[in-house]
């Protein structure tokens, strides 16, 4: 039986980035309409939340906004971790490739 194809790190990174930008868009729409934030402020708040910076200059005021922010921030931490993990895997593979080339080139 055929094994499923494994995604390359580049493909994985593209998928994670697409998920991150989709989540950013969903959050911005939510905060714009529910919290009444201007579009720029909504995107800013989402970026600060998803990157776990959390300056605190903007925060949800409604109960619905607070309830939405809890899983939203947790997902942001997961996405950030996935991006860091994928970038580390790419770096490790490049290091291994360079090392193998050096070893195969040496007499």
Buried (B, 14 or more C-beta within 10 A) or exposed (E): EEEEEEEEBEEBBEEBBEBBEEBBEEBBEBBBEBBEBEEEBBBBBBBBBBEEEEEEEBEBEEEEBEEBBEEBBEBBEEBBEBBEEBEEEBEEEEEEEEEEEEEEEEE
